[in-house]
């Protein structure tokens, strides 16, 4: 690129901190660094026009896991570790709400509900039987029972007569959240360069040389906050996971209110602006959905529409207005990776589909690694 003297002087030299990714983790990392270093030159490199990945594409669930998800976690983690994960997510949500504010987030505490298909009664019964166990695991932190049984008050079809409800679960407006975070970054004199992607970087001990599609420059420290794309930058133990989503046109007199989980959280839906936002289905083709491709597939989109018609909106006419995909970062463990990669390079990735819940805290922890 043909940069001027002024552009080089004021934007691309003497950089103290460079961050890859302008999503929830990246911006919170930058804001945390700014709080500690008021005069530092901080830049964020973002390969998308908007934050690429999942930060502007998620469903806006303010949650820490459905009961069946936590039961599944117990297959890989101890009860103490599951409590630690749930605590991290809830504390992270509180930090996000403190950073942005409930009004700016359009935060609503309608509660979350796990619904169960009639076709799988054994799974339903197993979850009912384990409510006391999970409540016991979570009680040391939440001080009360988190999960309870509730009748099918929204009239979903082909499901069991009762939900398992989490009164602590809420929802927010993902676009408003990211808009507020971006405004805070601009107000804090944090430069964000869009449509810039990092090819490679070299930690030379006294600085990091960053090779991008438009320019090569140096920074004293580099922070990787790309989550689902972390493997492309050499971070191990992170796999991309595509999440396909659709949203209906407005539906008159829509009664559904809250956040909903099906099949261990592989499907999820909510109300927003008199519409149903519905995503998931990755379990239909795990190998195919382990990708950074943002397209959609007929297999999953058809299944989402089929569940909409037969379960969520039976006998209600609806039209699909829009479809999209986001890219999450997952791994064999649910714990996020926040670590030092080399002398001057650090990463905060593998948020496991819980970016809304833990992104703020992971960003803060990532910034703290440079000390």
N, C-alpha and C positions, 0 to 999 in steps of 0.2 A: 504494500500500500504506500501511497505517496503522502506521508505525514509531514506536516509543517513543523517549523521550529517550535511554535507555540503549543502544538499538540503533543510533541515529544516532551517539552519542558513541563507542562502542567498536568499531563495525564499518564505518560508512559515511562517516566524516569523517577528514581529515588522512591520506589514503592517499598513500603514496609511490610504490608500483608496483602497477599493475593489469595482469593478464594475461588474455587471452581464450583459453580452452581449457585443460582440465585433463588433457590427454593427456601423452605422453612428453615432448614439447618444452616444453609449458607448465609442468609440474611441475619439470623440470630447470632451466628458466629461473628459476623461483621459488627453488629451492634454491641455485642459484648466486648469485642476488641476496642471499639470506639470509646466505651465507658472507661476502659483502663488506660487508653492512649489517646487523649483528646487531639493531639497534633499529628498523629500518624497518618500516612497516606495509605488508604485502604481501597482496593479495587476488587470487584467481583466479575468473573468471566462467565458468561452465560451463552450457551450455544443456541438457544432458542430465541424467538422474538419475545415470548413470555417464558417464565420458568419452565424448563423442559423436565419431563419425568412424571411426577405425581402431585406436586404441590398445588397446581391449579387445576388438576384433573380428578382429584379424589372426591368421594361422596359426601364429605363433611360430617363424618361420624365423630362425635366426641365420646369415645368409648375406651374401655380397657380389656375387652374380650367377652364374648358370650360364654355361657356356662359350658357348652360343649367344646369351645375352643380351649378353655382353661383345663378341661378334662383331658383333652388331647395333649396339651402342654405337659401334663403330669406323666405322660409316657416317656418324655425326654428329660424332664427336670424334676427336682425334688419339690416338696410342698413349700419349703422355704424359698426356693428359687422362683416358683410361680407367684408367691406373695411379693417377692422383690420386683418381678416384672409388672404385676398389677399396680404396685405402689409407684414404680417409675412412670407408668403411663398416667396415673391419676395426678401425681405431682407435676408431670409435664404439662398436662392440661391446665392445671392451676397457673403455671408459669406463662403459658400462652394467653390465658384470660387476663392475667395481670399486665402482660406486655401490650396487648391489643385493646382489651376492654370488651365486656360482654355486648355493649350496644354496637360497637363497630363490627363485632363478629356476627351479629344477629344470633347470639347464643340462646338456645331454647332448651329447657330441661324437661322434655316430654317423656323421658324414659325410653329404655330399649327393650325389645321383646324378641325372644327366640321362638320361632314357630316350627312345628314338626309335621312332616308329611304323614298322611294316613298309611301310606305304602311302607313305612318303616317303623312299625310299632315297637320293636325291640329296642331300637335306638332311643326312642321317646321314653320308654320305661326306664332304661338305664340312666338317662339324664335326670329324670324325676328322682330316682333313688339316690343320686349323687348330690342333690341340692344341699343336704346337711353337711356333707363332706367339704364342698367348695366354700360354703358359708363359714365353716370352721377355719378353713385355711385363710380366708380374707378378714376374719373378725379382728385379729390383732391390730390391723391398721384402720379398718372402716368403723369398728366399734359397734356395728350392728349387722343384721343379716342383709346381704346384698341381693340375693336372688329369691324370688317368690313366685308362686303359681298364680296365673290370672286367666280368667275366661276369655274366649275368643270374641272379644267385644267388637272387633272390626268386621266380622262376618266373612273372613277368608274361607274359601272352599277347599275341600280335599286335604284338610289339615286336622290335627288332633284338637280336642275340645279346649285345651288349655295351652297358654304360652308359659314360658319361663321369663319373668320380667326382672329387669335391673333398673331400679329407680334412680341410680346414679348416672345413667347414660343420657347424653344430650346430643344436640346437633348444632351446626353452625353453617354460615355461608362462606364457602371456600374462597370465592372471588373477593369478597369483602376482606377476608383475613389477609390474603396476599397483597391486596391493594394497600391496606394499612401498613403492612410490613415494608413494602416497597417505599411508601411515602416516608416512613421513619428512616429508612436507609438514605434516601435523598436528603432529608433534613439534617442528617448527621454527616453530610459531606462524604458519603461513601459512593464512589464511582461504580456504575454498573455498565459493563460493555456487553451488549447483546449481539447475537450472531457471531460470537467468537468461541471457537472450540479448541481445546488443548489437544495437540497430537502427542507430545512427549514433554518431559521435563528432566532436568539434570540438577541434582543437589551437589553443588561444588564445595560445600562446607561453610563458606562465608556468604553464600547466596544461592538462590535457585534460579536457573535459567529455564524459562517457560517458552516452549515452541508452540505457536498457535497457527491457525489458518491465515492470519493477517499480519502477524508481527512476532518477532522474538524479543523478549524483554526479561528483566530480572526482578526478583523480589527477595527480601530478606527471609520471609517465611511463606510457605504455601500450604493451604488447607483444602483438602478434597472433600466436597460435600455433594457428590453426584449420586449417591445411593444406588439406584438400579444400574447406573452406568459405570460404577466404580471399577469393575473388572477391566474395562477398556483402558484404565489408567494404571493397571497392574496391582490393584488391591485384591487379595485372595479371599476366598470363602464368601463371596457375594455373587448371587445369581440374579439376573433380571427376571421379573415376573410381570407379565402384562395383565392388566385388569380392564376388561371391556365393559362399557357402560352405555345405557340409553336413557332417554328422558321423554316422557309423553308431552303432548300439548296440554294446556290447562283443562281440567276436568271439573265440570260444574258440580257443586255440592260434594266435593271429595271429603269423605269422613276420616280417612286414614291420617293418623297423626303420630309421629314417633319414628324411631329407627328400628329396623327389623333385620334379623339374621336367620338364615336357613342353611342346614347342612354344614355345621362346624364353621360358619362364617364364609363359606365359599360363595354364597349368594347373600346379597344385602340390598335393602331398599328403604326408602324414606319419602316423606312428603316434602315438597318445596314449591312454593308459589302455585299452589293448587295443582301440582303435577306429581307424578310418581317418578322418582329417579331410581333406577334399578341396575345393578351391576353384578359381575361375578361370572361363574361358570368355568373358571380356570381349571377346576378338577376334571372337566371333560377331556382335556388334552394338555396335561402338564408339560410334556416335551414341547409341544407346539407353542405353548404360552410362555416358555422360557426364552424370551426374545426381547429385543429392544425395538422391534418394529411396531409402529403405532396403529397399524391397520386393524380391521375387525374381521371375524370369520363367520361364515354362515352357520356353522355348527353351534357356536355359542350364542349368537344373536337370535337364532331361531328358538333355542331353548329358553332364553330370557323372555321372548314374546309368548311362548307357550305357557310359562309359569304366570305371566301377567294375566293371560286370559283365563286360565283354569284355577288359579289360586288367589291372586291379589285383587283383580278387578273382574270377577265373574259377573256376567250379565250387564256389564258397563261398557259402553262404547268408548274407545280411546284411539288416538293416533300417535304414532311415534314421531317426534319432531326432530330429534338429533341423536347421533351416536358418536362416541369417542373412546379412546383408550388412554390409560396411563401406565407408566412403568415403575414398579416397585423394586426394592432390593430385598432379597430374602436369602436364607441360608439354612444349614442343618440345625442351627440353634436360633432361638428367638432373641437372644441378647444382641443388642447393637454392637458394632465395632467402633470404638473410639480409641485410637492409638497413634503412637508416633511411628511413621513409616521410615524415616531417615532423620538425619540431624535437624533439618529445617522443613521437613514435610510431615503433615499430620492428616488423619482422615477421621470422619464421622459418618458412617454408612451402615447399611443393612438394618433398616428400620422395620422390616418385616410387616409392612402394611399398616403400621401404627405411626406414620409420620405426623399426623395431626396431633396425636397424643404426646409423642416424645420428641418431636422435632425441635421445639424450643430448648428443652433441656440438653439434647445432644449438641445443638449449636453452641450453647454456653460451655458445655464440657469440652468441646473441640477447641474453642478459643483458649481455654485454660491450659491446654497442653503446651503452649509455646513458652511458658515460664521457664 
